[in-house]
Amino acid sequence: TRKSLGGEKLTVARVELKKGGLVPGHSHSNEQITLVLSGKLIFRSETEEKIAVPGDVIHTPSGNFHEVTALEDSVVLDIFSPSRSDWKE
């Protein structure tokens, strides 16, 4: 599940992933910072794979292909810049 709020220059989202949940590989023009609040996840990019746990911060540059798999029920805080226009209702 995802709850997000977009401002003029950034979007903040709280994302919950159940164990085994997958955010399929994708890229976007937004720079992304992810703070792991709970759980354990695998972040994969074109160049690396990282297991992330609470307190870890992941930087995903603009245009970088990436995907995420939840190894446990997990919650993250995602911050995007510029704002995610594709998420506006």
SEVOVEX-997999 format. One record per residue (C-alpha): residue in one letter; x, y, z. Coordinates in nm, 3 decimals, decimal comma. Example, Ala and Ser with C-alpha at 12.3 -4.5 7.8 and 13.67 -1.06 7.14 Angstrom:
<sites>
 type      c1      c2      c3
    A   1,230  -0,450   0,780
    S   1,367  -0,106   0,714
</sites>
This chain:
<sites>
 type      c1      c2      c3
    T   0,000   0,000   0,000
    R   0,109   0,358  -0,054
    K   0,007   0,690   0,097
    S   0,167   0,994  -0,061
    L   0,163   1,370  -0,052
    G   0,307   1,580  -0,331
    G   0,419   1,938  -0,300
    E   0,551   2,176  -0,562
    K   0,906   2,033  -0,560
    L   0,888   1,690  -0,393
    T   0,670   1,393  -0,308
    V   0,682   1,195   0,017
    A   0,531   0,847   0,033
    R   0,488   0,586   0,306
    V   0,495   0,245   0,141
    E   0,404  -0,087   0,304
    L   0,520  -0,412   0,143
    K   0,415  -0,757   0,261
    K   0,676  -1,034   0,278
    G   0,742  -1,151  -0,079
    G   0,606  -0,827  -0,223
    L   0,780  -0,695  -0,534
    V   0,814  -0,348  -0,678
    P   0,889  -0,454  -1,038
    G   1,196  -0,314  -1,212
    H   1,145   0,039  -1,338
    S   1,306   0,379  -1,372
    H   1,173   0,734  -1,348
    S   1,302   1,086  -1,395
    N   1,275   1,155  -1,021
    E   1,568   1,128  -0,784
    Q   1,463   0,904  -0,493
    I   1,574   0,869  -0,131
    T   1,436   0,570   0,062
    L   1,448   0,535   0,442
    V   1,373   0,185   0,569
    L   1,147   0,217   0,876
    S   1,087  -0,154   0,942
    G   1,143  -0,496   0,787
    K   1,408  -0,619   0,546
    L   1,427  -0,564   0,170
    I   1,652  -0,631  -0,128
    F   1,718  -0,326  -0,345
    R   1,852  -0,409  -0,692
    S   1,985  -0,160  -0,944
    E   2,179  -0,193  -1,267
    T   2,506  -0,203  -1,074
    E   2,439  -0,341  -0,725
    E   2,222  -0,542  -0,489
    K   2,179  -0,437  -0,127
    I   1,991  -0,586   0,166
    A   1,838  -0,299   0,361
    V   1,719  -0,300   0,724
    P   1,564  -0,035   0,951
    G   1,766   0,284   0,956
    D   1,926   0,225   0,615
    V   1,896   0,500   0,355
    I   1,907   0,420  -0,017
    H   1,974   0,677  -0,290
    T   1,836   0,607  -0,637
    P   1,956   0,860  -0,896
    S   1,724   0,996  -1,161
    G   1,680   0,750  -1,449
    N   1,838   0,456  -1,261
    F   1,666   0,119  -1,322
    H   1,576  -0,045  -0,988
    E   1,348  -0,298  -0,818
    V   1,267  -0,399  -0,461
    T   1,171  -0,730  -0,299
    A   1,041  -0,751   0,058
    L   1,211  -1,027   0,261
    E   0,982  -0,943   0,555
    D   0,676  -0,724   0,604
    S   0,833  -0,381   0,558
    V   0,761  -0,009   0,570
    V   0,966   0,257   0,391
    L   0,952   0,633   0,352
    D   1,024   0,739  -0,009
    I   1,112   1,097  -0,099
    F   1,112   1,201  -0,465
    S   1,236   1,516  -0,635
    P   1,093   1,665  -0,842
    S   0,739   1,588  -0,733
    R   0,583   1,269  -0,881
    S   0,338   1,419  -1,130
    D   0,231   1,065  -1,227
    W   0,096   1,011  -0,872
    K  -0,122   1,322  -0,859
    E  -0,496   1,260  -0,865
</sites>
